[in-house]
Amino acid sequence: MPQPIDLPALEAGTGPLTFVFLHYWAGSGREWQLVLDELSPDFHGLAPDLRGFGAAPAPASGYAVADYAADVLAFIQQRGLTNFVLVGHSMGAKTAMFVASEQPAGLRGLVLLAPSPPTIEPMTDEERQASLKAFGRPEAAAATFAKIVVRPVAEQVKATIIEDNLRASHPAWDAWMRSGSRENIAARLCLVQVPCLIITGSADPIMSPSVHGLETLPYLPEGTPLEILGGVGHLPPLEAPVEVARLLREFVGKHGL
């Protein structure tokens, strides 16, 4: 595994079970604040900023999925977590799948929100080039918000999404578009031995529910459910935090976690 870096994190709640939340590309751990608020009466939650995003260090290189996974595995060890569920969103979901394939002690479940698939993420060359050119441009960040968020959100949520987009580091931004999203880690997923769940929005313009059915579900344990949130785009934790928290509660209840 590559040399990990220390990750800053939001933290909320107490309880015997910890949710470890991993954010989307060009986001930060702040995307989980509303979900943390919903769960904090009964669960412990941690939402780190991944390398190159939010307040996390941004090295010049080291942005493969394995690098992100090494950081998360070190974070779990540093925090002394012995009973936790990994929850990953988009890029964070691909990272979470890699982490789960390492079978860390204490992992009880894996929940993937609008996941970047373990295979090559479906994206045209034109879309990749447009995303690369959008780095650091406020007008592009606003346009991205308008594209990926379908359900109305508060102005503060909109501001956070745009701010996180604009504070992403250039190395992390480019690396995901050029290589990370193209990595194929599907062969590792036979090592995932915990209960899994996929949650996605019915109106996600980036990856439709059918993409998850074709590119992610076949590699997860048999019987893994796909929950679809009506009228939600690519950011379920911000567009539908109450529903996401409910599904997480139901997941741990169903599996006795």
C-alpha positions as CSV (number, residue, x, y, z in Angstrom):
1,M,0.0,0.0,0.0
2,P,1.2,3.6,-0.7
3,Q,2.3,5.9,2.2
4,P,-0.9,7.3,3.7
5,I,-1.6,10.9,4.8
6,D,-3.5,12.2,7.8
7,L,-7.1,13.1,7.0
8,P,-9.1,15.9,8.7
9,A,-12.7,14.8,9.5
10,L,-16.1,15.9,10.7
11,E,-17.2,14.0,13.7
12,A,-20.6,13.7,15.3
13,G,-22.6,11.5,17.7
14,T,-21.8,8.6,19.9
15,G,-22.7,4.9,19.9
16,P,-21.3,1.4,19.5
17,L,-21.4,1.6,15.7
18,T,-19.5,4.1,13.6
19,F,-20.3,5.2,10.1
20,V,-17.3,6.2,8.1
21,F,-18.5,8.5,5.2
22,L,-16.4,9.0,2.1
23,H,-17.3,12.0,-0.2
24,Y,-17.6,12.5,-3.9
25,W,-15.0,13.9,-6.4
26,A,-14.6,17.7,-5.9
27,G,-16.5,17.5,-2.6
28,S,-15.5,17.2,1.0
29,G,-16.6,15.6,4.2
30,R,-19.0,18.5,4.7
31,E,-21.4,16.8,2.2
32,W,-22.3,14.4,5.1
33,Q,-23.2,17.0,7.7
34,L,-27.0,16.7,7.2
35,V,-26.8,12.9,7.4
36,L,-24.6,13.1,10.5
37,D,-27.2,15.4,12.1
38,E,-29.9,12.8,11.4
39,L,-27.9,9.9,12.8
40,S,-26.0,11.5,15.6
41,P,-28.5,10.7,18.4
42,D,-27.8,7.0,18.0
43,F,-24.6,6.5,16.0
44,H,-21.0,7.7,15.8
45,G,-20.1,9.3,12.5
46,L,-16.8,10.3,10.8
47,A,-16.6,12.1,7.5
48,P,-13.0,12.7,6.4
49,D,-11.8,14.9,3.6
50,L,-10.0,12.8,1.1
51,R,-6.5,13.7,-0.2
52,G,-6.5,16.7,-2.4
53,F,-10.0,17.8,-1.4
54,G,-11.5,19.9,1.3
55,A,-8.9,20.6,4.0
56,A,-6.9,17.5,3.4
57,P,-3.2,17.6,2.2
58,A,-2.7,17.8,-1.5
59,P,0.5,16.0,-2.5
60,A,1.8,16.5,-6.1
61,S,1.0,12.8,-6.9
62,G,-0.5,9.7,-5.3
63,Y,-4.2,9.8,-6.5
64,A,-4.8,6.2,-7.5
65,V,-7.8,4.5,-5.9
66,A,-5.2,2.5,-3.9
67,D,-3.8,5.7,-2.5
68,Y,-7.2,6.9,-1.3
69,A,-7.8,3.5,0.2
70,A,-4.5,3.5,2.0
71,D,-5.4,6.8,3.6
72,V,-8.8,5.5,4.7
73,L,-7.4,2.3,6.1
74,A,-4.8,4.3,8.1
75,F,-7.6,6.7,9.3
76,I,-9.6,3.7,10.6
77,Q,-6.6,2.3,12.4
78,Q,-5.7,5.7,13.9
79,R,-9.2,6.2,15.2
80,G,-9.2,2.7,16.7
81,L,-12.4,1.7,15.0
82,T,-13.5,-1.8,15.7
83,N,-17.2,-1.8,14.7
84,F,-18.0,0.3,11.6
85,V,-19.9,0.6,8.3
86,L,-18.2,2.2,5.3
87,V,-20.5,4.6,3.3
88,G,-19.0,5.9,0.1
89,H,-20.5,8.4,-2.5
90,S,-19.4,8.4,-6.2
91,M,-15.6,8.5,-6.1
92,G,-15.8,7.8,-2.4
93,A,-17.8,4.7,-3.2
94,K,-15.1,3.3,-5.5
95,T,-12.6,4.0,-2.7
96,A,-14.9,2.3,-0.2
97,M,-15.1,-0.8,-2.4
98,F,-11.3,-1.0,-2.5
99,V,-11.1,-0.6,1.3
100,A,-13.7,-3.3,1.9
101,S,-11.8,-5.7,-0.4
102,E,-8.9,-5.3,2.1
103,Q,-11.2,-6.8,4.7
104,P,-10.2,-4.5,7.6
105,A,-11.0,-5.8,11.0
106,G,-14.2,-4.3,12.4
107,L,-15.9,-3.7,9.0
108,R,-19.5,-4.7,9.3
109,G,-21.1,-3.3,6.1
110,L,-20.6,-1.4,2.9
111,V,-23.1,1.2,1.6
112,L,-22.6,2.8,-1.8
113,L,-24.3,6.0,-2.9
114,A,-24.5,6.8,-6.6
115,P,-21.2,4.8,-6.9
116,S,-18.5,5.3,-9.5
117,P,-18.5,1.6,-10.6
118,P,-15.6,-0.7,-9.9
119,T,-15.2,-0.9,-13.7
120,I,-14.3,2.0,-15.9
121,E,-16.7,4.9,-15.2
122,P,-18.9,5.6,-18.3
123,M,-17.9,8.9,-19.6
124,T,-17.1,10.2,-23.1
125,D,-13.8,11.8,-24.0
126,E,-15.7,15.1,-24.5
127,E,-17.1,14.9,-21.0
128,R,-13.7,14.2,-19.6
129,Q,-12.1,17.1,-21.4
130,A,-14.9,19.5,-20.4
131,S,-14.4,18.5,-16.7
132,L,-10.6,19.0,-17.0
133,K,-11.1,22.5,-18.4
134,A,-13.6,23.3,-15.7
135,F,-11.1,23.3,-12.9
136,G,-11.1,26.5,-10.7
137,R,-13.8,28.3,-12.7
138,P,-16.7,29.7,-10.6
139,E,-19.0,29.7,-13.6
140,A,-18.3,26.1,-14.3
141,A,-18.8,25.2,-10.6
142,A,-22.2,26.8,-10.7
143,A,-23.1,25.0,-13.9
144,T,-22.0,21.7,-12.3
145,F,-24.3,22.3,-9.4
146,A,-27.2,23.1,-11.7
147,K,-26.5,19.8,-13.6
148,I,-26.0,17.3,-10.7
149,V,-28.5,18.6,-8.1
150,V,-32.1,17.9,-9.0
151,R,-34.1,18.2,-5.8
152,P,-34.2,21.8,-4.3
153,V,-31.6,22.4,-1.6
154,A,-31.0,25.3,0.8
155,E,-28.8,28.2,-0.4
156,Q,-26.2,27.3,2.2
157,V,-26.0,23.7,0.8
158,K,-25.6,25.2,-2.7
159,A,-22.8,27.5,-1.5
160,T,-21.0,24.5,0.2
161,I,-21.2,22.4,-3.0
162,I,-19.7,25.3,-5.1
163,E,-17.1,26.2,-2.5
164,D,-15.9,22.6,-2.2
165,N,-15.6,22.4,-6.0
166,L,-13.5,25.5,-6.2
167,R,-11.1,24.5,-3.3
168,A,-10.3,21.1,-4.9
169,S,-6.6,20.8,-5.6
170,H,-5.5,20.6,-9.3
171,P,-3.6,17.3,-9.0
172,A,-6.6,15.6,-7.4
173,W,-9.0,17.1,-9.9
174,D,-7.0,16.0,-12.9
175,A,-5.9,12.6,-11.6
176,W,-9.5,11.4,-11.1
177,M,-10.6,12.5,-14.6
178,R,-7.5,11.1,-16.3
179,S,-6.9,7.9,-14.4
180,G,-8.8,7.2,-11.2
181,S,-12.3,7.0,-12.9
182,R,-10.7,4.7,-15.5
183,E,-9.3,2.2,-13.0
184,N,-10.9,-1.3,-13.0
185,I,-10.9,-2.8,-9.5
186,A,-13.7,-5.3,-10.2
187,A,-11.5,-8.3,-9.7
188,R,-11.0,-7.3,-6.1
189,L,-14.6,-7.3,-5.1
190,C,-14.9,-11.1,-4.7
191,L,-13.0,-10.3,-1.4
192,V,-15.9,-8.2,-0.1
193,Q,-17.5,-10.4,2.5
194,V,-19.9,-8.0,4.3
195,P,-23.5,-7.0,3.7
196,C,-23.8,-4.3,1.0
197,L,-26.4,-1.8,-0.2
198,I,-26.6,0.6,-3.1
199,I,-28.5,3.9,-2.9
200,T,-29.0,6.1,-5.9
201,G,-31.3,8.9,-7.3
202,S,-33.8,8.1,-10.0
203,A,-32.9,11.4,-11.8
204,D,-29.1,11.2,-11.5
205,P,-27.7,12.8,-14.7
206,I,-24.2,11.4,-14.1
207,M,-25.0,7.7,-13.6
208,S,-28.5,6.3,-13.9
209,P,-29.7,3.4,-11.8
210,S,-29.2,1.1,-14.8
211,V,-25.5,1.8,-14.7
212,H,-25.3,0.5,-11.1
213,G,-27.3,-2.6,-12.0
214,L,-25.0,-3.4,-14.9
215,E,-21.6,-2.2,-13.6
216,T,-21.6,-2.5,-9.8
217,L,-24.3,-4.9,-8.5
218,P,-22.9,-8.0,-10.4
219,Y,-19.6,-7.7,-8.4
220,L,-21.2,-7.3,-4.9
221,P,-22.5,-10.2,-2.7
222,E,-25.6,-11.9,-4.1
223,G,-28.8,-10.3,-2.9
224,T,-27.4,-6.8,-2.5
225,P,-30.4,-4.4,-2.9
226,L,-30.5,-1.3,-5.0
227,E,-32.6,1.5,-3.4
228,I,-33.8,4.3,-5.7
229,L,-34.7,7.7,-4.3
230,G,-37.4,9.4,-6.5
231,G,-36.6,12.8,-8.0
232,V,-33.0,12.9,-6.6
233,G,-29.9,13.7,-8.6
234,H,-26.3,12.8,-8.0
235,L,-26.0,14.1,-4.5
236,P,-28.4,12.1,-2.3
237,P,-26.6,13.1,1.0
238,L,-27.5,16.7,0.3
239,E,-30.7,16.4,-1.7
240,A,-32.3,13.7,0.5
241,P,-30.5,13.4,3.8
242,V,-33.5,12.2,5.8
243,E,-34.1,9.4,3.3
244,V,-30.4,8.4,3.3
245,A,-30.3,8.4,7.1
246,R,-33.5,6.2,7.2
247,L,-32.0,3.7,4.7
248,L,-28.8,3.5,6.8
249,R,-30.7,2.9,9.9
250,E,-32.8,0.2,8.2
251,F,-29.6,-1.4,6.8
252,V,-27.9,-1.8,10.2
253,G,-31.2,-3.0,11.7
254,K,-31.7,-5.6,9.0
255,H,-28.2,-7.0,9.5
256,G,-28.2,-6.7,13.3
257,L,-25.2,-4.3,13.3
